[in-house]
Amino acid sequence: MTTQLTTSKGPVVIEGPVSANYIESLGIVKSLNNFRNAKRQKEALGYVAGLPEGMVYIARHENEIIGYVLFHYPNQYSRWVKHPRILELGAIEVSREWQRRGLAKAILTEAFKNSALEDYIIITTEFYWHWDIKNSGLDVWGYQRMLKNVFGSVGFKRRRTDDPEILEHQANMLMVRIGNNVSPNHIKMFDDLTYQQSIIF
């Protein structure tokens, strides 16, 4: 699927899910380096695109990737891997020079046109130490509000959990989108996973 956008910096194509070979054929802007340097980030996008369940959506200006969102199964060591119908939104990033143009929402909107995602509970675990606060001009709470707005645009809601990493800082968030085709049993199974620590009397 493809959507064309007109921005003040030029035309942008939002497309996906893209293949590993297609990602390999493109360049990537150097400022896509919030999680790792851009070259390694491009390799990571190709790796996820090659996974059986992996999905990568990109924003592209001419022949360069300027933003992306990716989906994959949860980390094998996380509690969420016990659930057969969970996909993790592993990362979303828009290069600094292209921010404040609605691209993050546009990439998410394109991704959730894919009806296959309605079969899953999609989670994103947001940790403030991954956020580009320094270059955003926002404090940690402003950045959190911005993320809630971006993810909320496609139906994500914040959920409480006793996941220790989420509880490390009040700004950290678990955000969840439950697809329309997810069964009540799988929803109940997910609810049970959000709280795992036994209560000691």
N, C-alpha and C positions, 0 to 999 in steps of 0.2 A: 504494500500500500504506500501511496506517495501523496504528499500535500506540498504545494508551493506557497511560500510566504514572501511578501514584499516588506523589507525593512529599510531603515534609514542607512544601513551599511551595505545594502544590496540584496539580491534575491537569495532565499534559503529554501532548500528542499528538505522536508522531513520524510524519512522513509524507513521501512522495516517490515518484518524482521529481515535483516540483511545477513548474507552468508559470510563465512570467514574469508573466502576468496575475494569477495567484493571489498571487504574491509582492507584486505592486503593491497588492493589496487589503488586505494585512496591515500592521500596525505592526511596529516593530523596537525592542528595548530599547536605550537609549543606550549601555549598557556593552559592546555588541558593537562594540568600536572598537580591537581589537588591531592590525588591518592598515590601517584607515582609519576615519574617523568613521562612525557608524552609518548616517546617511543615504546616504553614498556606498557603504557596504557593501551596503545593500539594493539600490542600483542595480547593483552588481557581481553580486549573486545573480541579479537579473533578467536581466542580460546573459548570464550563463553558462547560465541555464535556457533562453534563447532560441537557443542554439547548436545546430546539428544533433546534435552528439554530447554536448552539455552535460547534466549531471544534477545537480540540487540536492535535497538532503534536509534537512528542517528539524525542529527541536523547537519546538513552539508552545504557549504558555500563553495561553488565551483567544484574543485576536486579535493577539498579539504574537509575533514570532520571537525565541526566546531562545537558539537554537543552530542550527548548520548544518554540513553537509559538502558540498563540491562536487567534481565530476569534469569534466575537459575534456581536449582534446588537449594535448600538451606545447607549450611556448613554441616559436615557429617558429625561434628562434635556438639552441635547445638541441640537444644530440646526440640526444636521445630522439625528436625529430620524424622522424628517418630510419626509424623502426620503424612498420610499419602496424598493429600490434596493441598499442600502448601508450596507456593513459589515465593522466593525472596526477590524483591526489587533490590538488587545488590548495590547499585550506585546510580546517581544522576548527576550530570555535570554539564555546565555550559561555560565556554571559555570567557575569560573576564571581559575581553573587548566586545563580546556579543551579548553580554548580560543586559537586563532591564529592557528586553525587547519581546518578552513573552515566550521565549523559546522553550523554557522548561515545561510550561503548561502545554505548549504545542506538541512537544515530543510525547508527553504523557497522553494527551488526547489521541494522538495517532496510534499509540500502542494499544490503548483500550478500545479501539475500534475492532481489535482482534477478538472474535467471539470465543476463541480457545481460552482466553483468560477468565471467562465467566465460569469455567469449571474449577477454578482454584480460589483458595484464600491467599491473597497476596499480602505479604508483610514487608515493611521496611523498618529496620532498627536504626534510629538516628542518634548518633553520639556526637556531642558538641565538639569533641576534639578532632573530628573530621571536617568541621565546617570552616569555610573560608572567611572567617570573621574579619581578619586583618584587612582584606581587600574589599569587603562588602560595605563598609561604613556603618554597619549595624553592631549593636551589642548582642550578647548571647541570646537575650530574650526577644529582641527584634528579629534575629535570624530564625529563632524557633517559630515565631509568628509567621514569618515569610514562608517557611517550609510547610506549616500547617495549611496555609492558604494554597500553596502550589499543589500539595498532595490532595487537599480537600476538593480541588477542582475536578478530580476524577473519582471522588467517592471514598477516599481514605478517611478513617476516623481514628483518633487517638484511643489506645486501649491501655488499661492498667495491667501490670504484670509484676511478678516478683523476680524477674530475670535480674541477676546481680549486676550485670553490666549496665542495664537501663537504670537501676537504682543508684548507680555510682554518682550521678549528678541530676539535680532536679530538671535540668533542661533536656536531658536525654528523653527520647520518645520511642515507643512502639506504635507504629501506625498500621492500620489494617483495612483492607478492602475485601469484602466477602462477595464472590461472584454469584450471579443470579442462579446458577445451576448447582451450587454446592448444597449437599443434602443436610437435613437437620442433624443427622448422626455425626457428620463431619464437623458441623458447627459446634456441637456439644463436645466433641473430641478436642477441638481447638480451645474452647473455653477452659477445659480441664488442664490443658497444657500451659495456659497463661499463668496459672498458680500451681507450682509444684512443691514448694516447701511445706512440709507438714507443720501443723501448729502444735507446739509443745505446751502442755498445761502444767 
